[in-house]
């Protein structure tokens, strides 16, 4: 049964939301976007201000696409300069997605030093090998393997999924989640810093991975993940907020060290405020799509 939600066109854009690099396991067939979350497969498409969806219900769509976020208020809050305004205007309607914390965690552990397409391939192979098959619209989809499943697989089988050096990290993380050493759901109820520090105890989780998991699945909208695209963005448009010695060192490095990451992250959370994570996603997508070239 096909259902729909009416939204103002500028307040949600399905394509911008799914293509901005925050989530990987979706497929597009014609006008429809097919997604799988936990054990549920659904499809959605947008025609103007109408979101049509099949395979799930209104409450799930509202929750998954964060339609309960006041996007107008979010944009107003983060619009601290002309560059972020250009980013929000270029990709109007981009929203964060509420992801499964477990799948999000493994996704971003796998994302280290990989392109978006390569990450998607890895996760699809992992799901095909260890998940459960679901047929939907005559197409095969696979659930993401549960922690207790991955905690018992052979390391070589993980490597066959293309994980490479990430395989031992995924295996050990699955074991820690499976045996209860870390309760991901509990992290939704703690503060940003406590949640970050607990995630940093996991193998393969550095500050960027921790921030991604906090932002995309654990309700920490102030988290501000930093990668090479965000480093370039800071250098091109926000370097004047830092002292010259720091700025000069930043310009000479290829990647961020821990001290640099912490300082830029702290600045961004102060500068953009409680919705800094939204600012990050708009800036990240804008940078990847060529927005760093300032016509002025």
C-alpha positions in Angstrom: 0.0 0.0 0.0 1.4 3.4 -1.0 1.3 6.1 1.6 2.5 9.7 1.5 3.5 12.6 3.7 3.1 16.2 2.6 6.1 18.5 3.4 7.1 21.9 2.3 9.5 21.5 -0.6 12.3 23.5 1.0 12.1 21.6 4.2 13.0 18.1 2.9 14.8 16.8 -0.1 15.1 13.1 -0.4 18.0 13.1 -2.9 20.1 15.6 -1.0 19.5 13.6 2.2 20.5 10.2 0.9 23.4 11.3 -1.4 25.3 13.5 1.1 27.5 10.7 2.4 26.0 10.1 5.8 24.4 6.7 5.0 25.5 4.1 2.5 23.0 1.2 2.1 20.5 2.6 -0.4 19.8 1.9 -4.0 17.9 3.9 -6.6 15.7 2.3 -9.2 13.9 4.7 -11.4 12.3 7.4 -9.2 12.4 5.2 -6.1 15.0 5.1 -3.4 15.2 1.7 -1.7 16.5 1.6 1.9 17.0 -1.0 4.5 17.1 -0.3 8.2 17.5 -3.1 10.7 15.1 -5.8 9.4 12.9 -3.4 7.3 13.1 -2.7 3.6 11.1 0.2 2.2 11.1 2.5 -0.8 10.4 6.2 -1.0 10.3 8.9 -3.7 9.6 12.6 -3.6 7.3 14.5 -6.0 7.4 18.2 -5.1 6.3 18.4 -1.5 5.0 14.9 -1.3 7.0 12.0 0.0 5.5 8.7 -1.2 6.6 5.5 0.6 5.9 1.8 0.5 6.9 -0.9 3.0 6.8 1.1 6.2 4.5 3.5 8.1 4.3 7.2 8.7 5.9 7.1 12.1 8.9 5.3 10.9 9.4 7.7 7.9 9.0 10.7 10.2 11.5 9.3 12.7 14.0 8.0 10.1 14.3 11.2 8.1 14.1 13.4 11.2 11.0 15.2 10.0 10.5 16.1 13.6 13.5 18.4 13.4 12.5 22.1 12.9 14.7 22.5 9.8 13.9 26.3 9.5 15.1 26.8 13.1 18.2 24.6 12.4 19.2 26.6 9.3 18.6 29.9 11.2 20.8 28.8 14.0 23.7 27.6 11.9 23.7 30.5 9.4 26.6 32.3 11.0 28.3 33.5 7.7 27.7 33.8 4.0 29.5 30.5 3.2 27.3 28.3 5.3 24.3 30.1 3.9 25.4 29.3 0.3 25.8 25.6 1.4 22.3 25.4 2.9 20.8 27.1 -0.1 22.6 24.8 -2.5 21.3 21.7 -0.8 18.0 22.8 0.7 16.0 20.2 2.5 19.0 18.0 3.4 18.3 16.4 6.7 20.3 14.1 9.0 19.0 10.5 9.1 18.5 8.5 12.3 20.5 5.4 11.7 20.8 2.2 13.6 23.7 2.8 16.0 25.2 -0.7 15.4 25.2 -0.4 11.6 26.4 3.2 11.7 29.3 2.2 13.9 30.5 -0.6 11.7 29.8 1.5 8.6 32.2 4.3 9.7 34.8 1.9 11.0 34.8 0.5 7.5 34.8 4.0 6.0 38.4 4.7 7.0 40.4 5.8 3.9 37.7 4.7 1.5 35.5 6.5 -1.0 31.7 6.5 -0.6 31.3 3.9 -3.4 33.9 1.6 -1.9 32.3 1.8 1.5 28.9 0.9 0.0 30.5 -2.1 -1.8 32.0 -3.3 1.5 28.8 -3.0 3.4 26.8 -4.7 0.7 29.2 -7.7 0.6 29.2 -7.9 4.4 25.4 -8.0 4.4 25.1 -10.5 1.6 27.5 -12.9 3.3 26.2 -12.6 6.9 22.8 -11.0 6.8 19.4 -12.4 6.0 17.9 -12.1 2.6 14.6 -10.2 2.1 12.8 -10.0 -1.2 11.1 -6.7 -1.9 9.6 -5.6 -5.2 11.2 -8.7 -6.8 14.7 -7.4 -5.6 17.0 -9.1 -3.1 18.0 -7.1 0.0 20.0 -8.2 3.0 19.8 -7.2 6.6 22.9 -5.9 8.3 24.5 -8.7 10.4 23.8 -8.5 14.1 26.7 -8.1 16.6 26.3 -11.7 17.8 26.6 -13.0 14.2 29.8 -11.0 13.3 31.4 -11.8 16.7 31.6 -15.4 15.7 32.7 -15.2 12.1 36.1 -16.2 10.8 38.5 -13.3 10.2 39.3 -14.5 6.7 35.6 -14.4 5.8 35.6 -10.7 6.8 38.6 -10.1 4.7 36.8 -11.7 1.8 34.2 -8.9 2.1 37.0 -6.4 1.2 37.5 -5.1 4.8 41.3 -5.5 4.7 43.0 -4.1 7.8 39.5 -3.1 9.1 38.5 -6.8 9.5 40.1 -7.4 13.0 38.6 -4.1 14.2 35.1 -5.0 13.1 35.5 -8.5 14.7 36.7 -7.1 18.0 34.0 -4.4 18.0 31.3 -7.0 17.3 32.5 -9.0 20.3 32.5 -6.1 22.6 29.0 -5.0 21.6 27.8 -8.6 21.7 29.1 -9.4 25.2 27.7 -6.1 26.6 30.9 -4.3 27.2 29.4 -1.3 25.5 25.6 -0.5 25.3 25.2 1.7 22.3 21.6 2.6 23.1 22.8 3.9 26.5 25.0 6.4 24.8 21.9 8.3 23.6 21.2 9.2 27.2 24.7 10.6 28.1 26.4 13.8 27.1 28.4 14.3 23.9 31.9 14.1 25.6 31.0 11.0 27.6 29.6 9.3 24.6 32.7 10.2 22.5 35.1 9.0 25.1 33.3 5.6 25.4 33.3 5.1 21.6 37.0 6.0 21.5 37.7 2.8 23.5 36.7 0.6 20.6 39.2 -0.6 18.0 39.2 1.4 14.8 37.3 4.3 16.3 39.1 7.6 16.2 37.6 11.0 16.8 36.1 11.3 13.3 34.4 7.9 13.4 33.2 8.6 17.0 31.7 12.0 15.8 30.0 10.4 12.9 28.4 7.7 15.1 27.3 10.3 17.7 25.8 12.6 15.0 24.1 10.1 12.7 22.8 7.6 15.3 23.1 8.8 18.9 21.3 12.1 18.9 24.4 14.3 19.4 23.6 17.0 16.9 26.5 19.1 18.1 29.0 16.5 16.9 31.2 17.9 14.0 33.1 15.1 12.2 36.3 16.3 10.5 37.9 14.7 7.4 40.0 15.9 4.5 37.0 17.7 3.0 36.2 19.5 6.2 39.9 20.4 6.7 39.9 22.0 3.3 36.7 23.9 4.2 38.2 25.2 7.4 41.4 26.3 5.6 39.5 28.0 2.8 36.8 29.8 4.8 37.4 29.7 8.6 41.1 29.9 9.1 40.8 33.6 10.2 39.2 32.4 13.4 42.5 30.8 14.5 45.9 32.3 15.5 48.6 32.4 12.8 50.9 29.7 14.3 48.0 27.2 14.3 46.8 28.3 10.9 50.3 28.0 9.4 50.8 24.5 10.7 47.4 23.4 9.5 48.1 24.6 6.0 51.3 22.5 6.0 49.8 19.2 7.1 48.0 16.6 5.0 45.7 15.3 7.7 44.7 16.5 11.2 46.5 15.3 14.3 44.6 14.9 17.5 45.3 18.3 18.9 44.3 20.0 15.6 41.1 17.9 15.4 40.1 18.8 19.0 40.7 22.5 18.5 38.8 22.7 15.2 35.9 20.6 16.6 35.7 22.7 19.7 35.6 25.9 17.6 32.9 24.5 15.3 30.7 23.4 18.2 30.9 26.9 19.7 30.6 28.7 16.4 27.6 26.8 14.9 26.0 25.9 18.3 23.7 23.0 19.2 23.1 22.0 15.5 26.8 22.1 14.5 26.4 18.6 13.0 23.8 19.9 10.5 26.3 22.6 9.6 29.0 20.0 9.1 26.8 17.9 6.7 25.9 20.9 4.6 29.5 22.1 4.4 30.8 18.5 3.7 28.4 17.9 0.9 28.9 21.4 -0.5 32.7 20.9 -0.5 32.5 17.5 -2.2 30.3 19.0 -4.9 32.7 21.8 -5.8 31.5 24.5 -3.3 35.0 25.3 -2.1 35.7 27.4 -5.2 34.5 30.8 -4.1 33.3 32.9 -7.0 33.9 36.1 -5.1 
